[in-house]
Amino acid sequence: MSTKPINFTILPDEPADGTAARRDYANFCAVAHTPFDMTLTFCDVRPLSDRDVQSAETSHTIKAPVIARIALPFGVIPGLIAALQEQVRAVQEAAAAAEPPAAWSKGPLH
């Protein structure tokens, strides 16, 4: 029996009820690795209280709630890096296109 290669694209299987789709916010990512995989730990660093600042002056650390911890095999990492770079490039191009022309006087826009 011969095997024939199949080309395919993997797509997220979104829930039928769009309101059930989960989206978590993180504004910090710690990266670690083992010999087998890379672990990304996403956290939500919130504004610091006076007590947090005083504690940080002594401990030099701030604790942030962990939102998600994802372990990725190394084979996934190059594709992830390429996808992130492409998304950043697209955002930067869109932002550059939205900037006013150089001759704009910085006056009010109506």
DSSP file (Angstrom, degrees, kcal/mol; ACC not computed):
  #  RESIDUE AA STRUCTURE BP1 BP2  ACC     N-H-->O    O-->H-N    N-H-->O    O-->H-N    TCO  KAPPA ALPHA  PHI   PSI    X-CA   Y-CA   Z-CA
    1    1 A M              0   0    0      0, 0.0     2,-0.3     0, 0.0     0, 0.0   0.000 360.0 360.0 360.0 124.2    0.0    0.0    0.0
    2    2 A S        -     0   0    0      2,-0.0     2,-0.5     1,-0.0     0, 0.0  -0.701 360.0-135.4 -93.6 147.4    1.5    3.3   -1.0
    3    3 A T        -     0   0    0     -2,-0.3    -1,-0.0     0, 0.0     0, 0.0  -0.863  10.7-151.0-104.8 137.4    0.8    6.5    1.0
    4    4 A K        -     0   0    0     -2,-0.5     2,-0.0     1,-0.0    -2,-0.0  -0.906  22.4-118.4-106.4 127.2   -0.1    9.7   -0.8
    5    5 A P        -     0   0    0      0, 0.0     2,-0.5     0, 0.0    -1,-0.0  -0.360  26.5-152.7 -64.1 144.0    0.9   13.0    0.9
    6    6 A I        -     0   0    0     -2,-0.0     2,-0.4     2,-0.0     0, 0.0  -0.979   3.0-146.5-120.5 127.7   -2.1   15.2    1.8
    7    7 A N        +     0   0    0     -2,-0.5     2,-0.3     2,-0.0     0, 0.0  -0.783  31.9 159.7 -89.6 135.2   -1.8   19.0    2.0
    8    8 A F        -     0   0    0     -2,-0.4     2,-0.4     2,-0.0    -2,-0.0  -0.978  34.6-133.6-151.4 162.6   -4.1   20.5    4.6
    9    9 A T        -     0   0    0     -2,-0.3     2,-0.5     2,-0.0    -2,-0.0  -0.972  20.4-136.5-118.6 133.4   -4.6   23.6    6.7
   10   10 A I        -     0   0    0     -2,-0.4    -2,-0.0     0, 0.0     0, 0.0  -0.797  25.2-174.4 -91.1 129.0   -5.4   23.5   10.4
   11   11 A L        -     0   0    0     -2,-0.5     2,-0.1     3,-0.0    -2,-0.0  -0.936  32.1-101.9-121.4 144.4   -8.1   25.9   11.5
   12   12 A P        -     0   0    0      0, 0.0     2,-1.3     0, 0.0     0, 0.0  -0.430  30.8-131.0 -61.9 136.9   -9.4   26.7   15.0
   13   13 A D        -     0   0    0     -2,-0.1     3,-0.1     0, 0.0     0, 0.0  -0.734  29.2-157.9 -91.7  89.4  -12.7   24.9   15.6
   14   14 A E        -     0   0    0     -2,-1.3     4,-0.1     1,-0.1    -3,-0.0  -0.374  23.7-101.2 -69.8 144.7  -14.7   27.9   17.0
   15   15 A P        -     0   0    0      0, 0.0     6,-0.1     0, 0.0    -1,-0.1  -0.333  25.8-122.5 -62.3 148.4  -17.7   27.1   19.2
   16   16 A A  S    S+     0   0    0      1,-0.2     2,-1.0    -3,-0.1     3,-0.1   0.874 106.1  63.7 -60.4 -37.8  -21.1   27.4   17.4
   17   17 A D  S >  S-     0   0    0      1,-0.2     3,-2.4     2,-0.0     4,-0.4  -0.796  77.8-158.5 -89.5 103.1  -22.1   30.0   20.0
   18   18 A G  G >  S+     0   0    0     -2,-1.0     3,-1.0     1,-0.3    -1,-0.2   0.729  87.7  64.5 -56.4 -24.9  -19.7   32.8   19.4
   19   19 A T  G 3  S+     0   0    0      1,-0.2    -1,-0.3    -3,-0.1    -3,-0.0   0.705  94.3  61.2 -73.3 -16.9  -20.3   34.2   22.9
   20   20 A A  G <  S+     0   0    0     -3,-2.4    -1,-0.2     2,-0.1    -2,-0.2   0.614  76.9 110.0 -83.9 -11.9  -18.8   31.0   24.3
   21   21 A A    <   -     0   0    0     -3,-1.0     2,-0.4    -4,-0.4    -7,-0.0  -0.448  65.9-137.4 -66.0 133.2  -15.4   31.6   22.7
   22   22 A R        +     0   0    0     -2,-0.2     2,-0.4     2,-0.0    -2,-0.1  -0.755  24.3 178.0 -98.3 137.5  -12.9   32.5   25.4
   23   23 A R        -     0   0    0     -2,-0.4     2,-0.3     2,-0.0    -2,-0.0  -0.947   9.3-166.0-138.1 116.0  -10.3   35.3   25.0
   24   24 A D        -     0   0    0     -2,-0.4     2,-0.4     2,-0.0    43,-0.0  -0.790  13.9-134.0-104.4 146.8   -8.0   36.0   27.9
   25   25 A Y        +     0   0    0     -2,-0.3     2,-0.3    17,-0.0    -2,-0.0  -0.834  26.4 169.9-102.5 133.8   -5.9   39.1   28.2
   26   26 A A        -     0   0    0     -2,-0.4    18,-0.3    18,-0.1     3,-0.1  -0.996  18.8-177.3-139.9 139.2   -2.2   39.1   29.2
   27   27 A N  S    S+     0   0    0     16,-1.6     2,-0.3    -2,-0.3    17,-0.2   0.163  72.9  51.1-120.1  16.7    0.3   41.9   29.1
   28   28 A F  E     -A   43   0A   0     15,-1.3    15,-2.6     2,-0.0     2,-0.4  -0.982  58.6-169.7-150.5 141.5    3.4   39.9   30.2
   29   29 A C  E     -A   42   0A   0     -2,-0.3     2,-0.4    13,-0.2    13,-0.2  -0.967   5.6-161.4-137.4 120.4    4.9   36.7   29.0
   30   30 A A  E     -A   41   0A   0     11,-2.7    11,-2.9    -2,-0.4     2,-0.4  -0.817  13.9-153.4 -96.0 140.0    7.7   34.8   30.7
   31   31 A V  E     +A   40   0A   0     -2,-0.4     2,-0.3     9,-0.2     9,-0.2  -0.954  22.1 158.6-120.0 132.2    9.6   32.2   28.6
   32   32 A A  E     -A   39   0A   0      7,-2.3     7,-3.1    -2,-0.4     2,-0.3  -0.914  16.5-157.3-140.6 167.2   11.3   29.1   29.9
   33   33 A H  E     -A   38   0A   0     -2,-0.3     5,-0.2     5,-0.3    38,-0.0  -0.987  11.6-161.9-147.5 158.6   12.5   25.8   28.4
   34   34 A T        -     0   0    0      3,-2.6     5,-0.0    -2,-0.3    -2,-0.0  -0.660  52.5 -90.6-118.3 179.7   13.3   22.2   29.2
   35   35 A P  S    S+     0   0    0      0, 0.0     3,-0.1     0, 0.0    -2,-0.0   0.670 127.3  41.4 -65.5 -12.3   15.3   20.0   26.8
   36   36 A F  S    S-     0   0    0      1,-0.2    38,-0.7    37,-0.1     2,-0.3   0.713 121.2  -2.5-108.8 -26.9   11.9   18.9   25.4
   37   37 A D  E     - B   0  73A   0     36,-0.2    -3,-2.6    37,-0.1     2,-0.4  -0.947  59.2-110.9-158.0 173.4    9.8   22.0   25.0
   38   38 A M  E     -AB  33  72A   0     34,-2.9    34,-3.5    -2,-0.3     2,-0.5  -0.951  27.3-151.4-115.3 136.7    9.4   25.8   25.5
   39   39 A T  E     -AB  32  71A   0     -7,-3.1    -7,-2.3    -2,-0.4     2,-0.5  -0.940   5.3-164.1-114.5 126.7    6.9   27.1   28.1
   40   40 A L  E     -AB  31  70A   0     30,-3.0    30,-2.9    -2,-0.5     2,-0.6  -0.942   5.2-164.4-106.5 122.6    5.2   30.5   27.7
   41   41 A T  E     -AB  30  69A   0    -11,-2.9   -11,-2.7    -2,-0.5     2,-0.4  -0.937   7.5-158.1-111.5 113.4    3.6   31.8   30.9
   42   42 A F  E     +AB  29  68A   0     26,-3.1    25,-3.3    -2,-0.6    26,-1.4  -0.764  14.7 179.0 -95.6 133.3    1.2   34.6   30.3
   43   43 A C  E     -AB  28  66A   0    -15,-2.6   -16,-1.6    -2,-0.4   -15,-1.3  -0.877  29.6-130.3-130.5 161.1    0.3   37.0   33.1
   44   44 A D        -     0   0    0     21,-1.8     2,-0.8    -2,-0.3   -18,-0.1  -0.914  21.6-160.6-113.4 101.9   -1.8   40.1   33.6
   45   45 A V        -     0   0    0     -2,-0.6    19,-0.1    19,-0.2     3,-0.1  -0.743  15.4-164.0 -85.1 114.9    0.2   42.8   35.3
   46   46 A R        -     0   0    0     -2,-0.8    -2,-0.0     1,-0.2    -1,-0.0  -0.505  34.5 -71.7 -96.4 164.5   -2.2   45.2   36.8
   47   47 A P        -     0   0    0      0, 0.0     2,-0.3     0, 0.0    -1,-0.2  -0.264  59.0-114.4 -54.8 141.8   -1.6   48.8   38.1
   48   48 A L        -     0   0    0     -3,-0.1     2,-0.1     1,-0.0    -3,-0.0  -0.590  20.6-140.6 -86.2 138.9    0.4   48.7   41.3
   49   49 A S     >  -     0   0    0     -2,-0.3     4,-2.2     1,-0.1     5,-0.2  -0.409  33.2-102.8 -83.0 169.2   -0.9   49.8   44.6
   50   50 A D  H  > S+     0   0    0      1,-0.2     4,-2.4     2,-0.2     5,-0.2   0.881 126.2  53.6 -59.4 -37.4    1.2   51.8   47.1
   51   51 A R  H  > S+     0   0    0      2,-0.2     4,-2.4     1,-0.2    -1,-0.2   0.903 106.7  51.3 -64.7 -41.7    1.6   48.5   49.1
   52   52 A D  H  > S+     0   0    0      2,-0.2     4,-2.4     1,-0.2    -2,-0.2   0.914 110.8  48.7 -60.4 -43.2    2.8   46.7   45.9
   53   53 A V  H  X S+     0   0    0     -4,-2.2     4,-1.7     2,-0.2    -2,-0.2   0.917 111.3  49.1 -64.8 -43.9    5.4   49.4   45.3
   54   54 A Q  H  X S+     0   0    0     -4,-2.4     4,-0.8     1,-0.2    -1,-0.2   0.903 112.6  48.4 -62.4 -40.9    6.6   49.3   48.9
   55   55 A S  H >X S+     0   0    0     -4,-2.4     4,-3.0     1,-0.2     3,-0.7   0.895 109.3  52.8 -64.9 -40.6    6.9   45.5   48.8
   56   56 A A  H 3X S+     0   0    0     -4,-2.4     4,-2.0     1,-0.2    -1,-0.2   0.809  99.7  62.8 -66.9 -29.9    8.8   45.7   45.5
   57   57 A E  H 3< S+     0   0    0     -4,-1.7    -1,-0.2    -5,-0.2    -2,-0.2   0.836 115.6  32.2 -63.2 -30.8   11.3   48.1   47.0
   58   58 A T  H << S+     0   0    0     -4,-0.8    -2,-0.2    -3,-0.7    -1,-0.2   0.901 132.0  28.9 -89.4 -50.8   12.2   45.3   49.4
   59   59 A S  H  < S-     0   0    0     -4,-3.0    -3,-0.2     2,-0.2    -2,-0.2   0.694  87.5-139.8 -88.3 -19.6   11.8   42.1   47.4
   60   60 A H     <  +     0   0    0     -4,-2.0     2,-0.3    -5,-0.4    -4,-0.2   0.780  69.5 102.4  61.1  28.3   12.4   43.6   43.9
   61   61 A T        -     0   0    0     -6,-0.2     2,-0.4     2,-0.0    -1,-0.2  -0.971  55.1-158.7-137.8 154.4    9.6   41.4   42.6
   62   62 A I        -     0   0    0     -2,-0.3     2,-0.4    -3,-0.1    -9,-0.0  -1.000  18.1-139.4-128.8 131.2    6.0   41.9   41.6
   63   63 A K        -     0   0    0     -2,-0.4    -2,-0.0   -11,-0.0   -11,-0.0  -0.781  20.8-173.4 -92.9 134.9    3.5   39.0   41.5
   64   64 A A        -     0   0    0     -2,-0.4   -19,-0.2   -19,-0.1     2,-0.1  -0.980  31.6-102.0-127.8 139.7    1.1   38.9   38.6
   65   65 A P        -     0   0    0      0, 0.0   -21,-1.8     0, 0.0     2,-0.5  -0.353  35.4-121.9 -61.9 134.3   -1.8   36.5   38.1
   66   66 A V  E     -B   43   0A   0    -23,-0.2   -23,-0.3     1,-0.2     3,-0.1  -0.662  28.5-178.9 -76.9 125.9   -1.0   33.7   35.7
   67   67 A I  E     -     0   0A   0    -25,-3.3     2,-0.3    -2,-0.5   -24,-0.2   0.837  66.8 -14.4 -91.7 -42.3   -3.6   33.7   32.8
   68   68 A A  E     -B   42   0A   0    -26,-1.4   -26,-3.1     2,-0.0     2,-0.5  -0.979  49.7-152.2-160.0 149.5   -2.3   30.7   30.9
   69   69 A R  E     -B   41   0A   0     -2,-0.3     2,-0.5   -28,-0.2   -28,-0.2  -0.981  20.4-172.3-127.9 118.0    0.8   28.5   30.8
   70   70 A I  E     -B   40   0A   0    -30,-2.9   -30,-3.0    -2,-0.5     2,-0.5  -0.945  11.3-157.5-118.1 124.7    1.4   26.9   27.4
   71   71 A A  E     -B   39   0A   0     -2,-0.5   -32,-0.2   -32,-0.2   -38,-0.1  -0.891  16.4-171.4 -99.9 127.3    4.1   24.3   26.7
   72   72 A L  E     -B   38   0A   0    -34,-3.5   -34,-2.9    -2,-0.5     2,-0.1  -0.955  23.7-121.5-121.0 135.0    5.1   24.1   23.0
   73   73 A P  E >>  -B   37   0A   0      0, 0.0     3,-1.9     0, 0.0     4,-0.7  -0.441  32.8-113.4 -67.7 150.7    7.3   21.5   21.3
   74   74 A F  G >4 S+     0   0    0    -38,-0.7     3,-0.7     1,-0.3   -37,-0.1   0.780 112.6  68.2 -59.0 -27.8   10.4   23.1   19.7
   75   75 A G  G 34 S+     0   0    0      1,-0.2     4,-0.4     2,-0.2    -1,-0.3   0.738  99.1  51.0 -64.2 -22.0    9.1   22.1   16.2
   76   76 A V  G <> S+     0   0    0     -3,-1.9     4,-2.0     1,-0.1    -1,-0.2   0.729  92.1  78.4 -84.2 -24.5    6.2   24.6   16.6
   77   77 A I  H <X S+     0   0    0     -4,-0.7     4,-2.8    -3,-0.7     5,-0.2   0.883  87.8  51.7 -60.9 -47.6    8.5   27.6   17.6
   78   78 A P  H  > S+     0   0    0      0, 0.0     4,-2.3     0, 0.0    -1,-0.2   0.907 113.1  46.6 -59.0 -39.6    9.8   28.6   14.2
   79   79 A G  H  > S+     0   0    0     -4,-0.4     4,-2.4    -3,-0.2    -2,-0.2   0.884 112.1  51.0 -66.9 -37.8    6.3   28.8   12.7
   80   80 A L  H  X S+     0   0    0     -4,-2.0     4,-2.6     2,-0.2     5,-0.2   0.925 110.6  48.5 -64.0 -45.2    5.1   30.7   15.8
   81   81 A I  H  X S+     0   0    0     -4,-2.8     4,-2.6     1,-0.2    -2,-0.2   0.930 112.7  48.2 -60.8 -45.8    7.9   33.3   15.4
   82   82 A A  H  X S+     0   0    0     -4,-2.3     4,-2.2    -5,-0.2    -1,-0.2   0.907 112.4  48.8 -62.6 -42.0    7.2   33.7   11.7
   83   83 A A  H  X S+     0   0    0     -4,-2.4     4,-2.1     2,-0.2    -1,-0.2   0.904 112.3  48.3 -65.8 -41.0    3.5   34.2   12.3
   84   84 A L  H  X S+     0   0    0     -4,-2.6     4,-2.6     2,-0.2     5,-0.2   0.914 111.0  50.7 -64.7 -42.7    4.2   36.7   15.1
   85   85 A Q  H  X S+     0   0    0     -4,-2.6     4,-2.5     1,-0.2    -2,-0.2   0.905 110.4  49.9 -61.8 -40.9    6.6   38.6   12.9
   86   86 A E  H  X S+     0   0    0     -4,-2.2     4,-2.2     2,-0.2    -1,-0.2   0.903 111.4  48.2 -64.8 -41.4    4.1   38.7   10.1
   87   87 A Q  H  X S+     0   0    0     -4,-2.1     4,-2.3     2,-0.2    -2,-0.2   0.909 112.1  48.8 -66.5 -41.5    1.3   40.0   12.4
   88   88 A V  H  X S+     0   0    0     -4,-2.6     4,-2.6     2,-0.2    -2,-0.2   0.918 110.9  51.2 -63.4 -42.9    3.6   42.7   13.8
   89   89 A R  H  X S+     0   0    0     -4,-2.5     4,-2.5     1,-0.2    -2,-0.2   0.916 110.0  49.5 -59.6 -43.8    4.6   43.8   10.3
   90   90 A A  H  X S+     0   0    0     -4,-2.2     4,-2.2     2,-0.2    -1,-0.2   0.901 112.1  47.8 -63.6 -41.6    0.9   44.0    9.3
   91   91 A V  H  X S+     0   0    0     -4,-2.3     4,-2.4     2,-0.2    -1,-0.2   0.915 112.5  49.2 -65.6 -42.3    0.1   46.2   12.4
   92   92 A Q  H  X S+     0   0    0     -4,-2.6     4,-2.4     2,-0.2    -2,-0.2   0.902 111.5  48.9 -64.9 -41.0    3.1   48.4   11.7
   93   93 A E  H  X S+     0   0    0     -4,-2.5     4,-2.2     2,-0.2    -1,-0.2   0.907 111.8  49.1 -64.5 -41.2    2.2   48.9    8.1
   94   94 A A  H  X S+     0   0    0     -4,-2.2     4,-1.3     2,-0.2    -2,-0.2   0.898 112.2  48.4 -65.1 -40.0   -1.4   49.7    9.0
   95   95 A A  H  X S+     0   0    0     -4,-2.4     4,-0.7     1,-0.2    -2,-0.2   0.902 111.3  50.0 -66.7 -40.4   -0.2   52.2   11.6
   96   96 A A  H >< S+     0   0    0     -4,-2.4     3,-0.7     1,-0.2    -2,-0.2   0.886 109.8  50.9 -65.4 -38.0    2.1   53.8    9.1
   97   97 A A  H 3< S+     0   0    0     -4,-2.2    -1,-0.2     1,-0.2    -2,-0.2   0.777 107.9  53.9 -69.5 -25.7   -0.6   54.1    6.6
   98   98 A A  H 3< S+     0   0    0     -4,-1.3    -1,-0.2    -5,-0.2    -2,-0.2   0.608  84.9 105.7 -85.0 -12.1   -2.9   55.8    9.1
   99   99 A E  S << S-     0   0    0     -4,-0.7     3,-0.1    -3,-0.7    -3,-0.0  -0.386  79.6-107.0 -68.4 145.4   -0.4   58.5   10.0
  100  100 A P        -     0   0    0      0, 0.0    -1,-0.1     0, 0.0    -2,-0.1  -0.312  46.2 -85.8 -66.9 156.3   -1.1   62.0    8.7
  101  101 A P    >   -     0   0    0      0, 0.0     3,-2.0     0, 0.0     0, 0.0  -0.193  39.1-108.7 -59.3 156.6    1.0   63.3    5.8
  102  102 A A  T 3  S+     0   0    0      1,-0.3    -3,-0.0    -3,-0.1     0, 0.0   0.769 117.7  60.8 -59.6 -27.1    4.3   65.0    6.7
  103  103 A A  T 3  S+     0   0    0      2,-0.0    -1,-0.3     3,-0.0     2,-0.1   0.514  74.3 123.8 -80.8  -3.6    2.8   68.3    5.7
  104  104 A W    <   -     0   0    0     -3,-2.0     0, 0.0     1,-0.2     0, 0.0  -0.365  58.3-145.4 -60.4 132.1    0.1   68.1    8.3
  105  105 A S        -     0   0    0      3,-0.1    -1,-0.2     1,-0.1    -3,-0.0   0.417  32.8-116.9 -83.0   1.7    0.3   71.2   10.6
  106  106 A K  S    S+     0   0    0      1,-0.2     3,-0.1     2,-0.0    -1,-0.1   0.636  72.6 134.8  68.5  15.1   -0.8   69.3   13.7
  107  107 A G        -     0   0    0      1,-0.2    -1,-0.2     0, 0.0    -3,-0.0  -0.195  66.4 -58.6 -79.7-178.5   -3.9   71.5   13.9
  108  108 A P        -     0   0    0      0, 0.0     2,-0.4     0, 0.0    -1,-0.2  -0.285  47.2-141.5 -65.0 145.8   -7.4   70.1   14.6
  109  109 A L              0   0    0      1,-0.1     0, 0.0    -3,-0.1     0, 0.0  -0.919 360.0 360.0-106.7 135.4   -8.8   67.5   12.3
  110  110 A H              0   0    0     -2,-0.4    -1,-0.1     0, 0.0     0, 0.0   0.374 360.0 360.0-119.1 360.0  -12.5   67.7   11.4
